[in-house]
Amino acid sequence: MKKLISFLTMMCLLVLLLTGCGGNAGGAAESSSDSNSSDETIKIGVSAFPGWYTWYAVQGFGAFEENEVDVELVWFNTYSDSLQAFNSGQIDAVCAALSDTISPALSNVDFKVVLVNDNSAGADGIVAQSEIASLKDLKGKTVATEIGTIEHFFLLNALETVGLTEKDIDLTNMTVENAGPAVISGQVDAASLWEPSLSYAASEGDTNLLFDSSETPGLIPDTLMVSGKLLDKRSGDVQKIVNAYFDGMQSYAENPDEAIEFMAKQADISNEEMATAMKGARLFSIADNQAAFNEAAKDYSYLPYTAEKTAKFLLDQGMVSKELTDPESIFDSTYIDKLYEENPDLTVPDTQAE
Protein backbone atom coordinates (compact mmCIF):
# COMPACT_ATOMS: atom_id res chain seq x y z
CA MET A 1 0.00 0.00 0.00
CA LYS A 2 2.85 2.42 0.84
CA LYS A 3 4.44 1.71 -2.53
CA LEU A 4 1.11 2.37 -4.26
CA ILE A 5 0.63 5.66 -2.37
CA SER A 6 4.20 6.68 -3.21
CA PHE A 7 3.68 5.87 -6.87
CA LEU A 8 0.41 7.83 -7.00
CA THR A 9 2.05 10.77 -5.22
CA MET A 10 4.86 10.84 -7.79
CA MET A 11 2.36 10.71 -10.64
CA CYS A 12 0.39 13.61 -9.17
CA LEU A 13 3.56 15.68 -8.83
CA LEU A 14 4.45 14.91 -12.43
CA VAL A 15 1.00 16.04 -13.60
CA LEU A 16 1.32 19.24 -11.55
CA LEU A 17 4.69 20.01 -13.10
CA LEU A 18 3.48 19.36 -16.63
CA THR A 19 0.34 21.48 -16.20
CA GLY A 20 1.95 24.48 -14.50
CA CYS A 21 1.09 23.56 -10.90
CA GLY A 22 -2.55 22.69 -10.93
CA GLY A 23 -3.86 23.52 -14.44
CA ASN A 24 -6.05 21.16 -16.43
CA ALA A 25 -3.62 19.04 -18.46
CA GLY A 26 -6.10 18.17 -21.18
CA GLY A 27 -7.42 21.75 -21.47
CA ALA A 28 -3.96 23.32 -21.61
CA ALA A 29 -2.78 20.91 -24.26
CA GLU A 30 -5.93 21.51 -26.31
CA SER A 31 -5.55 25.30 -26.06
CA SER A 32 -1.90 25.17 -27.10
CA SER A 33 -2.49 22.80 -29.97
CA ASP A 34 -5.74 24.13 -31.38
CA SER A 35 -5.35 27.89 -31.05
CA ASN A 36 -1.57 28.35 -30.83
CA SER A 37 -2.10 30.74 -27.93
CA SER A 38 0.55 31.97 -25.53
CA ASP A 39 0.81 34.19 -22.48
CA GLU A 40 3.54 36.32 -24.08
CA THR A 41 2.43 39.86 -24.90
CA ILE A 42 1.90 40.60 -28.60
CA LYS A 43 3.32 43.98 -29.61
CA ILE A 44 1.54 45.99 -32.31
CA GLY A 45 3.23 49.11 -33.66
CA VAL A 46 0.96 52.14 -34.11
CA SER A 47 1.71 55.63 -35.38
CA ALA A 48 -0.19 58.85 -36.02
CA PHE A 49 -2.91 58.23 -38.58
CA PRO A 50 -6.68 58.39 -38.00
CA GLY A 51 -7.43 54.86 -39.18
CA TRP A 52 -4.84 53.51 -36.73
CA TYR A 53 -5.91 55.52 -33.70
CA THR A 54 -8.90 53.17 -33.77
CA TRP A 55 -6.70 50.57 -32.06
CA TYR A 56 -6.80 52.80 -28.96
CA ALA A 57 -10.58 52.63 -29.05
CA VAL A 58 -10.31 48.85 -29.26
CA GLN A 59 -8.02 48.95 -26.22
CA GLY A 60 -10.18 51.47 -24.37
CA PHE A 61 -13.33 49.39 -24.78
CA GLY A 62 -11.53 46.35 -23.35
CA ALA A 63 -11.91 44.28 -26.50
CA PHE A 64 -8.49 42.63 -26.16
CA GLU A 65 -9.32 41.43 -22.66
CA GLU A 66 -12.77 40.23 -23.74
CA ASN A 67 -11.13 38.16 -26.46
CA GLU A 68 -8.49 36.86 -24.04
CA VAL A 69 -5.44 38.09 -25.93
CA ASP A 70 -2.58 40.05 -24.35
CA VAL A 71 -1.73 42.98 -26.65
CA GLU A 72 0.55 45.96 -26.13
CA LEU A 73 0.10 48.91 -28.48
CA VAL A 74 3.60 50.30 -29.06
CA TRP A 75 3.50 53.97 -30.04
CA PHE A 76 5.91 55.39 -32.64
CA ASN A 77 6.14 59.14 -33.13
CA THR A 78 7.76 58.57 -36.52
CA TYR A 79 5.96 56.19 -38.86
CA SER A 80 9.09 54.92 -40.62
CA ASP A 81 10.51 53.87 -37.24
CA SER A 82 7.56 51.52 -36.77
CA LEU A 83 8.25 49.88 -40.13
CA GLN A 84 11.91 49.42 -39.27
CA ALA A 85 10.99 47.92 -35.90
CA PHE A 86 8.66 45.45 -37.58
CA ASN A 87 11.09 44.50 -40.34
CA SER A 88 13.80 43.86 -37.74
CA GLY A 89 11.54 41.72 -35.54
CA GLN A 90 11.26 44.12 -32.59
CA ILE A 91 7.45 44.08 -32.77
CA ASP A 92 5.00 41.38 -33.88
CA ALA A 93 2.67 43.45 -36.04
CA VAL A 94 2.47 46.97 -37.40
CA CYS A 95 -0.07 49.39 -38.82
CA ALA A 96 1.10 50.09 -42.35
CA ALA A 97 -0.18 51.69 -45.52
CA LEU A 98 -0.41 49.10 -48.29
CA SER A 99 2.29 50.88 -50.29
CA ASP A 100 4.71 50.22 -47.44
CA THR A 101 4.16 46.46 -47.63
CA ILE A 102 5.67 46.29 -51.12
CA SER A 103 9.35 46.75 -50.29
CA PRO A 104 9.30 44.23 -47.42
CA ALA A 105 7.55 41.73 -49.70
CA LEU A 106 10.24 42.18 -52.35
CA SER A 107 12.91 41.82 -49.65
CA ASN A 108 11.43 38.50 -48.47
CA VAL A 109 10.37 39.81 -45.07
CA ASP A 110 8.06 37.12 -43.66
CA PHE A 111 4.63 38.70 -43.06
CA LYS A 112 1.01 38.83 -44.19
CA VAL A 113 -1.61 41.57 -44.27
CA VAL A 114 -4.57 40.22 -42.28
CA LEU A 115 -7.01 43.15 -42.16
CA VAL A 116 -7.77 46.58 -43.60
CA ASN A 117 -8.54 49.36 -41.13
CA ASP A 118 -9.65 51.95 -43.67
CA ASN A 119 -9.16 53.66 -46.98
CA SER A 120 -7.82 57.18 -46.82
CA ALA A 121 -10.55 59.48 -48.13
CA GLY A 122 -9.17 62.90 -47.31
CA ALA A 123 -6.86 61.96 -44.44
CA ASP A 124 -3.79 62.53 -46.63
CA GLY A 125 -3.21 65.82 -48.40
CA ILE A 126 -0.87 68.48 -49.71
CA VAL A 127 -0.84 71.86 -47.97
CA ALA A 128 0.94 74.86 -49.50
CA GLN A 129 1.51 78.55 -48.95
CA SER A 130 -1.61 80.51 -49.93
CA GLU A 131 -0.06 82.02 -53.05
CA ILE A 132 0.32 78.51 -54.49
CA ALA A 133 -3.08 77.89 -56.05
CA SER A 134 -2.70 74.48 -57.70
CA LEU A 135 -0.53 71.39 -57.93
CA LYS A 136 0.99 72.73 -61.15
CA ASP A 137 2.26 75.72 -59.18
CA LEU A 138 4.48 73.38 -57.13
CA LYS A 139 6.96 73.25 -60.01
CA GLY A 140 10.29 74.53 -58.70
CA LYS A 141 8.95 74.79 -55.14
CA THR A 142 10.27 73.25 -51.93
CA VAL A 143 7.99 70.41 -50.84
CA ALA A 144 8.51 68.49 -47.60
CA THR A 145 7.61 64.90 -46.87
CA GLU A 146 9.15 61.82 -45.30
CA ILE A 147 10.97 60.09 -48.14
CA GLY A 148 10.12 56.43 -48.62
CA THR A 149 6.79 56.57 -46.77
CA ILE A 150 3.19 56.60 -47.94
CA GLU A 151 3.19 60.41 -48.01
CA HIS A 152 6.07 60.34 -50.49
CA PHE A 153 4.12 57.89 -52.66
CA PHE A 154 0.96 59.98 -52.35
CA LEU A 155 2.85 63.14 -53.33
CA LEU A 156 4.33 61.49 -56.41
CA ASN A 157 0.92 60.21 -57.44
CA ALA A 158 -0.62 63.65 -56.96
CA LEU A 159 2.10 65.28 -59.05
CA GLU A 160 1.54 62.71 -61.78
CA THR A 161 -2.11 63.83 -62.12
CA VAL A 162 -0.87 67.20 -63.45
CA GLY A 163 2.07 65.91 -65.46
CA LEU A 164 4.79 66.67 -62.90
CA THR A 165 7.41 64.37 -61.40
CA GLU A 166 9.68 64.47 -58.37
CA LYS A 167 12.32 66.12 -60.57
CA ASP A 168 10.04 69.14 -61.00
CA ILE A 169 10.11 70.01 -57.29
CA ASP A 170 12.74 70.56 -54.62
CA LEU A 171 11.92 67.59 -52.37
CA THR A 172 12.91 67.99 -48.72
CA ASN A 173 13.08 64.95 -46.45
CA MET A 174 11.18 65.71 -43.24
CA THR A 175 8.96 63.72 -40.89
CA VAL A 176 5.24 64.45 -41.08
CA GLU A 177 5.37 65.80 -37.52
CA ASN A 178 7.96 68.39 -38.57
CA ALA A 179 6.68 69.06 -42.09
CA GLY A 180 3.38 70.51 -40.82
CA PRO A 181 4.97 73.26 -38.70
CA ALA A 182 7.50 73.87 -41.49
CA VAL A 183 4.81 74.77 -44.02
CA ILE A 184 2.92 76.88 -41.48
CA SER A 185 6.06 78.89 -40.67
CA GLY A 186 7.01 79.29 -44.33
CA GLN A 187 10.16 77.19 -43.99
CA VAL A 188 8.95 75.16 -46.98
CA ASP A 189 6.51 76.01 -49.76
CA ALA A 190 4.36 72.90 -49.35
CA ALA A 191 4.13 69.63 -47.48
CA SER A 192 2.54 66.23 -48.00
CA LEU A 193 0.84 65.33 -44.72
CA TRP A 194 -1.61 63.01 -43.01
CA GLU A 195 -4.05 63.65 -40.20
CA PRO A 196 -4.03 65.16 -37.65
CA SER A 197 -1.06 67.18 -38.99
CA LEU A 198 -2.99 67.83 -42.21
CA SER A 199 -5.95 69.67 -40.65
CA TYR A 200 -3.67 71.61 -38.34
CA ALA A 201 -1.41 72.81 -41.17
CA ALA A 202 -4.37 73.66 -43.40
CA SER A 203 -6.09 75.76 -40.71
CA GLU A 204 -3.08 77.56 -39.21
CA GLY A 205 -1.11 80.32 -40.84
CA ASP A 206 -1.46 81.54 -44.40
CA THR A 207 -1.88 78.13 -46.06
CA ASN A 208 -3.97 76.37 -48.67
CA LEU A 209 -5.09 72.73 -49.09
CA LEU A 210 -4.20 71.84 -52.69
CA PHE A 211 -5.13 68.18 -52.96
CA ASP A 212 -6.28 65.32 -50.74
CA SER A 213 -6.83 61.58 -50.91
CA SER A 214 -10.57 61.91 -51.51
CA GLU A 215 -9.50 62.62 -55.10
CA THR A 216 -7.73 59.25 -55.30
CA PRO A 217 -10.28 56.79 -53.82
CA GLY A 218 -8.86 53.40 -52.86
CA LEU A 219 -5.26 54.45 -53.47
CA ILE A 220 -4.24 54.26 -49.80
CA PRO A 221 -5.57 51.27 -47.86
CA ASP A 222 -4.32 51.18 -44.28
CA THR A 223 -3.61 47.69 -43.03
CA LEU A 224 -2.31 45.46 -40.26
CA MET A 225 0.87 43.55 -41.15
CA VAL A 226 1.59 40.51 -38.99
CA SER A 227 4.89 38.66 -38.81
CA GLY A 228 5.15 35.17 -40.23
CA LYS A 229 6.51 34.00 -36.90
CA LEU A 230 3.38 35.11 -35.05
CA LEU A 231 1.14 33.58 -37.72
CA ASP A 232 2.99 30.27 -37.54
CA LYS A 233 3.29 30.03 -33.77
CA ARG A 234 0.13 31.79 -32.56
CA SER A 235 -2.51 31.78 -35.27
CA GLY A 236 -5.22 31.49 -32.64
CA ASP A 237 -4.12 34.74 -31.04
CA VAL A 238 -4.04 36.47 -34.43
CA GLN A 239 -7.68 35.44 -34.87
CA LYS A 240 -8.43 36.89 -31.44
CA ILE A 241 -6.80 40.19 -32.42
CA VAL A 242 -8.92 40.40 -35.58
CA ASN A 243 -12.03 39.56 -33.55
CA ALA A 244 -11.08 42.16 -30.92
CA TYR A 245 -10.59 44.84 -33.56
CA PHE A 246 -14.08 44.43 -34.99
CA ASP A 247 -15.63 44.09 -31.53
CA GLY A 248 -13.98 47.43 -30.76
CA MET A 249 -15.33 48.95 -33.97
CA GLN A 250 -18.82 47.74 -33.09
CA SER A 251 -18.45 49.50 -29.73
CA TYR A 252 -17.16 52.59 -31.57
CA ALA A 253 -20.29 52.61 -33.75
CA GLU A 254 -22.50 52.32 -30.67
CA ASN A 255 -20.53 54.77 -28.48
CA PRO A 256 -18.79 57.22 -30.85
CA ASP A 257 -18.14 59.95 -28.28
CA GLU A 258 -16.39 57.53 -25.94
CA ALA A 259 -14.32 56.10 -28.80
CA ILE A 260 -13.24 59.55 -29.95
CA GLU A 261 -12.17 60.34 -26.40
CA PHE A 262 -9.93 57.25 -26.24
CA MET A 263 -8.37 58.18 -29.57
CA ALA A 264 -7.98 61.90 -28.88
CA LYS A 265 -6.19 61.17 -25.63
CA GLN A 266 -3.53 59.17 -27.48
CA ALA A 267 -3.25 61.82 -30.20
CA ASP A 268 -3.04 64.59 -27.58
CA ILE A 269 -5.65 66.65 -29.38
CA SER A 270 -9.20 67.70 -28.55
CA ASN A 271 -12.16 65.41 -29.15
CA GLU A 272 -13.40 67.82 -31.79
CA GLU A 273 -10.07 67.73 -33.63
CA MET A 274 -10.06 63.94 -33.51
CA ALA A 275 -13.58 63.75 -34.91
CA THR A 276 -12.54 66.08 -37.73
CA ALA A 277 -9.46 63.98 -38.48
CA MET A 278 -11.55 60.83 -38.64
CA LYS A 279 -13.68 62.30 -41.43
CA GLY A 280 -10.76 61.62 -43.75
CA ALA A 281 -10.89 57.86 -43.15
CA ARG A 282 -13.50 55.45 -44.46
CA LEU A 283 -13.42 52.66 -41.90
CA PHE A 284 -13.83 49.12 -43.24
CA SER A 285 -16.45 46.78 -41.80
CA ILE A 286 -15.96 43.02 -41.73
CA ALA A 287 -17.97 42.82 -44.98
CA ASP A 288 -15.77 45.49 -46.58
CA ASN A 289 -12.71 43.50 -45.55
CA GLN A 290 -14.09 40.25 -46.89
CA ALA A 291 -14.78 41.87 -50.26
CA ALA A 292 -11.40 43.62 -50.41
CA PHE A 293 -9.54 40.36 -49.81
CA ASN A 294 -11.65 38.06 -51.96
CA GLU A 295 -13.67 39.78 -54.70
CA ALA A 296 -11.19 39.83 -57.57
CA ALA A 297 -12.02 43.12 -59.27
CA LYS A 298 -9.75 45.06 -61.61
CA ASP A 299 -9.93 48.23 -59.58
CA TYR A 300 -8.75 49.64 -56.25
CA SER A 301 -11.51 47.83 -54.34
CA TYR A 302 -9.43 44.62 -54.57
CA LEU A 303 -6.28 44.54 -52.44
CA PRO A 304 -4.02 42.49 -54.76
CA TYR A 305 -4.92 44.80 -57.66
CA THR A 306 -4.04 47.83 -55.54
CA ALA A 307 -0.77 46.18 -54.50
CA GLU A 308 0.11 45.40 -58.11
CA LYS A 309 -0.56 48.95 -59.31
CA THR A 310 1.21 50.46 -56.32
CA ALA A 311 4.26 48.25 -56.86
CA LYS A 312 4.44 49.25 -60.52
CA PHE A 313 4.27 52.92 -59.61
CA LEU A 314 7.04 52.48 -57.04
CA LEU A 315 9.16 50.62 -59.57
CA ASP A 316 8.64 53.33 -62.19
CA GLN A 317 9.75 55.92 -59.63
CA GLY A 318 12.84 53.89 -58.69
CA MET A 319 11.62 53.40 -55.12
CA VAL A 320 11.89 49.59 -55.46
CA SER A 321 14.31 47.66 -57.64
CA LYS A 322 12.18 44.85 -59.02
CA GLU A 323 8.65 43.91 -60.03
CA LEU A 324 6.10 42.43 -57.64
CA THR A 325 5.12 39.27 -59.51
CA ASP A 326 2.72 37.75 -56.97
CA PRO A 327 0.68 40.44 -55.21
CA GLU A 328 -1.70 37.84 -53.74
CA SER A 329 1.18 36.52 -51.61
CA ILE A 330 1.04 39.64 -49.41
CA PHE A 331 -2.41 38.80 -48.07
CA ASP A 332 -3.97 36.18 -45.80
CA SER A 333 -7.77 36.32 -45.68
CA THR A 334 -8.06 33.35 -43.28
CA TYR A 335 -8.88 35.43 -40.22
CA ILE A 336 -11.27 37.80 -41.96
CA ASP A 337 -13.06 34.90 -43.65
CA LYS A 338 -13.57 33.04 -40.38
CA LEU A 339 -15.01 36.06 -38.58
CA TYR A 340 -17.15 37.02 -41.58
CA GLU A 341 -18.61 33.51 -41.68
CA GLU A 342 -19.51 33.75 -37.98
CA ASN A 343 -20.71 37.36 -37.88
CA PRO A 344 -21.05 39.07 -41.27
CA ASP A 345 -22.99 42.02 -39.85
CA LEU A 346 -20.26 43.50 -37.63
CA THR A 347 -20.32 47.19 -38.41
CA VAL A 348 -18.13 50.29 -38.09
CA PRO A 349 -19.03 53.96 -37.61
CA ASP A 350 -19.63 56.11 -40.67
CA THR A 351 -16.95 58.67 -39.87
CA GLN A 352 -17.68 60.69 -43.00
CA ALA A 353 -21.34 61.28 -42.20
CA GLU A 354 -22.27 64.85 -41.41
C-alpha positions as CSV (number, residue, x, y, z in Angstrom):
1,M,0.0,0.0,0.0
2,K,2.8,2.4,0.8
3,K,4.4,1.7,-2.5
4,L,1.1,2.4,-4.3
5,I,0.6,5.7,-2.4
6,S,4.2,6.7,-3.2
7,F,3.7,5.9,-6.9
8,L,0.4,7.8,-7.0
9,T,2.0,10.8,-5.2
10,M,4.9,10.8,-7.8
11,M,2.4,10.7,-10.6
12,C,0.4,13.6,-9.2
13,L,3.6,15.7,-8.8
14,L,4.5,14.9,-12.4
15,V,1.0,16.0,-13.6
16,L,1.3,19.2,-11.6
17,L,4.7,20.0,-13.1
18,L,3.5,19.4,-16.6
19,T,0.3,21.5,-16.2
20,G,1.9,24.5,-14.5
21,C,1.1,23.6,-10.9
22,G,-2.5,22.7,-10.9
23,G,-3.9,23.5,-14.4
24,N,-6.0,21.2,-16.4
25,A,-3.6,19.0,-18.5
26,G,-6.1,18.2,-21.2
27,G,-7.4,21.8,-21.5
28,A,-4.0,23.3,-21.6
29,A,-2.8,20.9,-24.3
30,E,-5.9,21.5,-26.3
31,S,-5.5,25.3,-26.1
32,S,-1.9,25.2,-27.1
33,S,-2.5,22.8,-30.0
34,D,-5.7,24.1,-31.4
35,S,-5.4,27.9,-31.0
36,N,-1.6,28.3,-30.8
37,S,-2.1,30.7,-27.9
38,S,0.5,32.0,-25.5
39,D,0.8,34.2,-22.5
40,E,3.5,36.3,-24.1
41,T,2.4,39.9,-24.9
42,I,1.9,40.6,-28.6
43,K,3.3,44.0,-29.6
44,I,1.5,46.0,-32.3
45,G,3.2,49.1,-33.7
46,V,1.0,52.1,-34.1
47,S,1.7,55.6,-35.4
48,A,-0.2,58.8,-36.0
49,F,-2.9,58.2,-38.6
50,P,-6.7,58.4,-38.0
51,G,-7.4,54.9,-39.2
52,W,-4.8,53.5,-36.7
53,Y,-5.9,55.5,-33.7
54,T,-8.9,53.2,-33.8
55,W,-6.7,50.6,-32.1
56,Y,-6.8,52.8,-29.0
57,A,-10.6,52.6,-29.1
58,V,-10.3,48.8,-29.3
59,Q,-8.0,49.0,-26.2
60,G,-10.2,51.5,-24.4
61,F,-13.3,49.4,-24.8
62,G,-11.5,46.3,-23.3
63,A,-11.9,44.3,-26.5
64,F,-8.5,42.6,-26.2
65,E,-9.3,41.4,-22.7
66,E,-12.8,40.2,-23.7
67,N,-11.1,38.2,-26.5
68,E,-8.5,36.9,-24.0
69,V,-5.4,38.1,-25.9
70,D,-2.6,40.1,-24.4
71,V,-1.7,43.0,-26.7
72,E,0.6,46.0,-26.1
73,L,0.1,48.9,-28.5
74,V,3.6,50.3,-29.1
75,W,3.5,54.0,-30.0
76,F,5.9,55.4,-32.6
77,N,6.1,59.1,-33.1
78,T,7.8,58.6,-36.5
79,Y,6.0,56.2,-38.9
80,S,9.1,54.9,-40.6
81,D,10.5,53.9,-37.2
82,S,7.6,51.5,-36.8
83,L,8.2,49.9,-40.1
84,Q,11.9,49.4,-39.3
85,A,11.0,47.9,-35.9
86,F,8.7,45.4,-37.6
87,N,11.1,44.5,-40.3
88,S,13.8,43.9,-37.7
89,G,11.5,41.7,-35.5
90,Q,11.3,44.1,-32.6
91,I,7.4,44.1,-32.8
92,D,5.0,41.4,-33.9
93,A,2.7,43.5,-36.0
94,V,2.5,47.0,-37.4
95,C,-0.1,49.4,-38.8
96,A,1.1,50.1,-42.4
97,A,-0.2,51.7,-45.5
98,L,-0.4,49.1,-48.3
99,S,2.3,50.9,-50.3
100,D,4.7,50.2,-47.4
101,T,4.2,46.5,-47.6
102,I,5.7,46.3,-51.1
103,S,9.4,46.8,-50.3
104,P,9.3,44.2,-47.4
105,A,7.5,41.7,-49.7
106,L,10.2,42.2,-52.4
107,S,12.9,41.8,-49.7
108,N,11.4,38.5,-48.5
109,V,10.4,39.8,-45.1
110,D,8.1,37.1,-43.7
111,F,4.6,38.7,-43.1
112,K,1.0,38.8,-44.2
113,V,-1.6,41.6,-44.3
114,V,-4.6,40.2,-42.3
115,L,-7.0,43.2,-42.2
116,V,-7.8,46.6,-43.6
117,N,-8.5,49.4,-41.1
118,D,-9.7,52.0,-43.7
119,N,-9.2,53.7,-47.0
120,S,-7.8,57.2,-46.8
121,A,-10.5,59.5,-48.1
122,G,-9.2,62.9,-47.3
123,A,-6.9,62.0,-44.4
124,D,-3.8,62.5,-46.6
125,G,-3.2,65.8,-48.4
126,I,-0.9,68.5,-49.7
127,V,-0.8,71.9,-48.0
128,A,0.9,74.9,-49.5
129,Q,1.5,78.5,-49.0
130,S,-1.6,80.5,-49.9
131,E,-0.1,82.0,-53.1
132,I,0.3,78.5,-54.5
133,A,-3.1,77.9,-56.1
134,S,-2.7,74.5,-57.7
135,L,-0.5,71.4,-57.9
136,K,1.0,72.7,-61.2
137,D,2.3,75.7,-59.2
138,L,4.5,73.4,-57.1
139,K,7.0,73.3,-60.0
140,G,10.3,74.5,-58.7
141,K,8.9,74.8,-55.1
142,T,10.3,73.3,-51.9
143,V,8.0,70.4,-50.8
144,A,8.5,68.5,-47.6
145,T,7.6,64.9,-46.9
146,E,9.2,61.8,-45.3
147,I,11.0,60.1,-48.1
148,G,10.1,56.4,-48.6
149,T,6.8,56.6,-46.8
150,I,3.2,56.6,-47.9
151,E,3.2,60.4,-48.0
152,H,6.1,60.3,-50.5
153,F,4.1,57.9,-52.7
154,F,1.0,60.0,-52.3
155,L,2.8,63.1,-53.3
156,L,4.3,61.5,-56.4
157,N,0.9,60.2,-57.4
158,A,-0.6,63.7,-57.0
159,L,2.1,65.3,-59.0
160,E,1.5,62.7,-61.8
161,T,-2.1,63.8,-62.1
162,V,-0.9,67.2,-63.4
163,G,2.1,65.9,-65.5
164,L,4.8,66.7,-62.9
165,T,7.4,64.4,-61.4
166,E,9.7,64.5,-58.4
167,K,12.3,66.1,-60.6
168,D,10.0,69.1,-61.0
169,I,10.1,70.0,-57.3
170,D,12.7,70.6,-54.6
171,L,11.9,67.6,-52.4
172,T,12.9,68.0,-48.7
173,N,13.1,64.9,-46.5
174,M,11.2,65.7,-43.2
175,T,9.0,63.7,-40.9
176,V,5.2,64.5,-41.1
177,E,5.4,65.8,-37.5
178,N,8.0,68.4,-38.6
179,A,6.7,69.1,-42.1
180,G,3.4,70.5,-40.8
181,P,5.0,73.3,-38.7
182,A,7.5,73.9,-41.5
183,V,4.8,74.8,-44.0
184,I,2.9,76.9,-41.5
185,S,6.1,78.9,-40.7
186,G,7.0,79.3,-44.3
187,Q,10.2,77.2,-44.0
188,V,9.0,75.2,-47.0
189,D,6.5,76.0,-49.8
190,A,4.4,72.9,-49.3
191,A,4.1,69.6,-47.5
192,S,2.5,66.2,-48.0
193,L,0.8,65.3,-44.7
194,W,-1.6,63.0,-43.0
195,E,-4.1,63.6,-40.2
196,P,-4.0,65.2,-37.6
197,S,-1.1,67.2,-39.0
198,L,-3.0,67.8,-42.2
199,S,-5.9,69.7,-40.6
200,Y,-3.7,71.6,-38.3
201,A,-1.4,72.8,-41.2
202,A,-4.4,73.7,-43.4
203,S,-6.1,75.8,-40.7
204,E,-3.1,77.6,-39.2
205,G,-1.1,80.3,-40.8
206,D,-1.5,81.5,-44.4
207,T,-1.9,78.1,-46.1
208,N,-4.0,76.4,-48.7
209,L,-5.1,72.7,-49.1
210,L,-4.2,71.8,-52.7
211,F,-5.1,68.2,-53.0
212,D,-6.3,65.3,-50.7
213,S,-6.8,61.6,-50.9
214,S,-10.6,61.9,-51.5
215,E,-9.5,62.6,-55.1
216,T,-7.7,59.2,-55.3
217,P,-10.3,56.8,-53.8
218,G,-8.9,53.4,-52.9
219,L,-5.3,54.5,-53.5
220,I,-4.2,54.3,-49.8
221,P,-5.6,51.3,-47.9
222,D,-4.3,51.2,-44.3
223,T,-3.6,47.7,-43.0
224,L,-2.3,45.5,-40.3
225,M,0.9,43.6,-41.2
226,V,1.6,40.5,-39.0
227,S,4.9,38.7,-38.8
228,G,5.1,35.2,-40.2
229,K,6.5,34.0,-36.9
230,L,3.4,35.1,-35.1
231,L,1.1,33.6,-37.7
232,D,3.0,30.3,-37.5
233,K,3.3,30.0,-33.8
234,R,0.1,31.8,-32.6
235,S,-2.5,31.8,-35.3
236,G,-5.2,31.5,-32.6
237,D,-4.1,34.7,-31.0
238,V,-4.0,36.5,-34.4
239,Q,-7.7,35.4,-34.9
240,K,-8.4,36.9,-31.4
241,I,-6.8,40.2,-32.4
242,V,-8.9,40.4,-35.6
243,N,-12.0,39.6,-33.6
244,A,-11.1,42.2,-30.9
245,Y,-10.6,44.8,-33.6
246,F,-14.1,44.4,-35.0
247,D,-15.6,44.1,-31.5
248,G,-14.0,47.4,-30.8
249,M,-15.3,48.9,-34.0
250,Q,-18.8,47.7,-33.1
251,S,-18.4,49.5,-29.7
252,Y,-17.2,52.6,-31.6
253,A,-20.3,52.6,-33.8
254,E,-22.5,52.3,-30.7
255,N,-20.5,54.8,-28.5
256,P,-18.8,57.2,-30.8
257,D,-18.1,59.9,-28.3
258,E,-16.4,57.5,-25.9
259,A,-14.3,56.1,-28.8
260,I,-13.2,59.6,-30.0
261,E,-12.2,60.3,-26.4
262,F,-9.9,57.3,-26.2
263,M,-8.4,58.2,-29.6
264,A,-8.0,61.9,-28.9
265,K,-6.2,61.2,-25.6
266,Q,-3.5,59.2,-27.5
267,A,-3.3,61.8,-30.2
268,D,-3.0,64.6,-27.6
269,I,-5.7,66.6,-29.4
270,S,-9.2,67.7,-28.6
271,N,-12.2,65.4,-29.1
272,E,-13.4,67.8,-31.8
273,E,-10.1,67.7,-33.6
274,M,-10.1,63.9,-33.5
275,A,-13.6,63.7,-34.9
276,T,-12.5,66.1,-37.7
277,A,-9.5,64.0,-38.5
278,M,-11.6,60.8,-38.6
279,K,-13.7,62.3,-41.4
280,G,-10.8,61.6,-43.7
281,A,-10.9,57.9,-43.2
282,R,-13.5,55.4,-44.5
283,L,-13.4,52.7,-41.9
284,F,-13.8,49.1,-43.2
285,S,-16.5,46.8,-41.8
286,I,-16.0,43.0,-41.7
287,A,-18.0,42.8,-45.0
288,D,-15.8,45.5,-46.6
289,N,-12.7,43.5,-45.6
290,Q,-14.1,40.2,-46.9
291,A,-14.8,41.9,-50.3
292,A,-11.4,43.6,-50.4
293,F,-9.5,40.4,-49.8
294,N,-11.6,38.1,-52.0
295,E,-13.7,39.8,-54.7
296,A,-11.2,39.8,-57.6
297,A,-12.0,43.1,-59.3
298,K,-9.8,45.1,-61.6
299,D,-9.9,48.2,-59.6
300,Y,-8.8,49.6,-56.2
301,S,-11.5,47.8,-54.3
302,Y,-9.4,44.6,-54.6
303,L,-6.3,44.5,-52.4
304,P,-4.0,42.5,-54.8
305,Y,-4.9,44.8,-57.7
306,T,-4.0,47.8,-55.5
307,A,-0.8,46.2,-54.5
308,E,0.1,45.4,-58.1
309,K,-0.6,49.0,-59.3
310,T,1.2,50.5,-56.3
311,A,4.3,48.3,-56.9
312,K,4.4,49.2,-60.5
313,F,4.3,52.9,-59.6
314,L,7.0,52.5,-57.0
315,L,9.2,50.6,-59.6
316,D,8.6,53.3,-62.2
317,Q,9.7,55.9,-59.6
318,G,12.8,53.9,-58.7
319,M,11.6,53.4,-55.1
320,V,11.9,49.6,-55.5
321,S,14.3,47.7,-57.6
322,K,12.2,44.9,-59.0
323,E,8.7,43.9,-60.0
324,L,6.1,42.4,-57.6
325,T,5.1,39.3,-59.5
326,D,2.7,37.7,-57.0
327,P,0.7,40.4,-55.2
328,E,-1.7,37.8,-53.7
329,S,1.2,36.5,-51.6
330,I,1.0,39.6,-49.4
331,F,-2.4,38.8,-48.1
332,D,-4.0,36.2,-45.8
333,S,-7.8,36.3,-45.7
334,T,-8.1,33.3,-43.3
335,Y,-8.9,35.4,-40.2
336,I,-11.3,37.8,-42.0
337,D,-13.1,34.9,-43.7
338,K,-13.6,33.0,-40.4
339,L,-15.0,36.1,-38.6
340,Y,-17.2,37.0,-41.6
341,E,-18.6,33.5,-41.7
342,E,-19.5,33.7,-38.0
343,N,-20.7,37.4,-37.9
344,P,-21.0,39.1,-41.3
345,D,-23.0,42.0,-39.9
346,L,-20.3,43.5,-37.6
347,T,-20.3,47.2,-38.4
348,V,-18.1,50.3,-38.1
349,P,-19.0,54.0,-37.6
350,D,-19.6,56.1,-40.7
351,T,-17.0,58.7,-39.9
352,Q,-17.7,60.7,-43.0
353,A,-21.3,61.3,-42.2
354,E,-22.3,64.9,-41.4
